[in-house]
Amino acid sequence: MYYPHLASKFLEVHECVQGITNFAFLQARDCVAVDREPETHRRPRENNMAKWELVASGRSGGWSWKMKDGSGRLAALKDLQDTLERQGIMRKIWDQWEEKMRRTL
């Protein structure tokens, strides 16, 4: 609802840990058709690879970000969710403001 431009894309959450900090990254990519032509193996590998773009991220840094159950992973996912909602709401307001500005010009 907040990101209609991502409706036709594949979305994936990638998680990683560095030290005591958990990270959660929401990535998006376009659908990639698999080329089954015989000469496909001769082409550069990048031609058939998906290009991921970063949509948003969340983190759990240290004990202060941990959830009640002590899970840094869940805290990072919750922070990602909060970020997506916050950015989505602000994007909607921005779009409304831009539309209003266009009408006044």
C-alpha positions as CSV (number, residue, x, y, z in Angstrom):
1,M,0.0,0.0,0.0
2,Y,2.9,2.4,0.7
3,Y,5.1,1.2,-2.1
4,P,2.9,0.6,-5.2
5,H,6.0,0.8,-7.4
6,L,7.2,-2.5,-5.9
7,A,4.1,-4.5,-6.6
8,S,5.5,-6.2,-9.7
9,K,8.9,-6.9,-8.1
10,F,10.3,-9.8,-6.0
11,L,11.0,-8.7,-2.4
12,E,13.4,-10.4,-0.1
13,V,14.6,-9.7,3.4
14,H,18.3,-10.4,3.9
15,E,19.6,-10.6,7.5
16,C,23.2,-10.4,8.8
17,V,24.9,-10.1,12.1
18,Q,28.1,-8.1,12.8
19,G,29.3,-8.3,16.4
20,I,26.3,-7.7,18.6
21,T,24.3,-5.9,15.9
22,N,21.7,-7.6,13.8
23,F,20.7,-6.1,10.4
24,A,17.6,-6.6,8.2
25,F,17.6,-5.4,4.6
26,L,14.5,-5.3,2.4
27,Q,15.6,-5.8,-1.2
28,A,13.6,-5.7,-4.4
29,R,14.4,-6.9,-8.0
30,D,12.6,-7.1,-11.3
31,C,11.5,-10.5,-12.6
32,V,14.3,-12.0,-14.7
33,A,13.4,-14.3,-17.6
34,V,15.7,-17.3,-17.7
35,D,17.3,-17.6,-21.1
36,R,17.6,-21.2,-22.2
37,E,19.3,-20.5,-25.6
38,P,22.4,-22.7,-26.2
39,E,24.7,-19.7,-26.5
40,T,23.6,-18.3,-23.1
41,H,26.6,-19.8,-21.4
42,R,28.9,-17.7,-23.6
43,R,27.4,-14.4,-22.6
44,P,28.7,-12.4,-19.6
45,R,27.2,-13.8,-16.4
46,E,25.8,-10.3,-15.4
47,N,23.3,-10.5,-18.3
48,N,21.3,-13.2,-16.6
49,M,21.7,-12.1,-13.0
50,A,19.1,-10.3,-10.9
51,K,20.0,-6.7,-9.9
52,W,18.9,-6.2,-6.3
53,E,18.1,-2.7,-5.0
54,L,18.0,-1.7,-1.3
55,V,14.5,-0.6,-0.3
56,A,14.9,-0.1,3.4
57,S,16.9,-1.4,6.4
58,G,16.6,-2.0,10.1
59,R,19.0,-2.8,12.9
60,S,19.3,-4.0,16.4
61,G,22.4,-2.4,17.9
62,G,23.4,-3.6,21.3
63,W,21.1,-4.6,24.2
64,S,19.1,-1.4,24.1
65,W,17.4,-2.5,20.8
66,K,16.6,-6.0,21.9
67,M,13.1,-7.3,22.1
68,K,11.6,-8.4,25.4
69,D,12.7,-12.0,24.6
70,G,16.3,-10.9,24.0
71,S,16.2,-11.5,20.2
72,G,18.3,-9.1,18.3
73,R,17.0,-10.7,15.1
74,L,13.4,-9.9,15.9
75,A,14.4,-6.4,17.0
76,A,16.1,-5.8,13.6
77,L,13.0,-7.0,11.7
78,K,10.8,-4.8,13.9
79,D,13.0,-1.8,13.2
80,L,12.8,-2.6,9.5
81,Q,9.0,-2.8,9.7
82,D,8.8,0.5,11.6
83,T,11.1,2.1,9.0
84,L,9.0,0.9,6.1
85,E,5.8,2.2,7.7
86,R,7.3,5.5,8.6
87,Q,8.8,6.1,5.2
88,G,5.6,4.9,3.5
89,I,3.5,7.4,5.4
90,M,6.0,10.2,4.6
91,R,6.0,9.2,0.9
92,K,2.3,9.4,0.8
93,I,2.3,12.9,2.3
94,W,5.1,14.0,0.0
95,D,3.0,12.8,-3.1
96,Q,0.0,14.7,-1.8
97,W,2.1,17.8,-1.3
98,E,3.6,17.5,-4.8
99,E,0.1,17.1,-6.3
100,K,-1.1,20.2,-4.4
101,M,1.9,22.2,-5.7
102,R,1.2,21.2,-9.3
103,R,-2.3,22.4,-9.1
104,T,-1.3,25.8,-7.7
105,L,1.2,26.4,-10.6
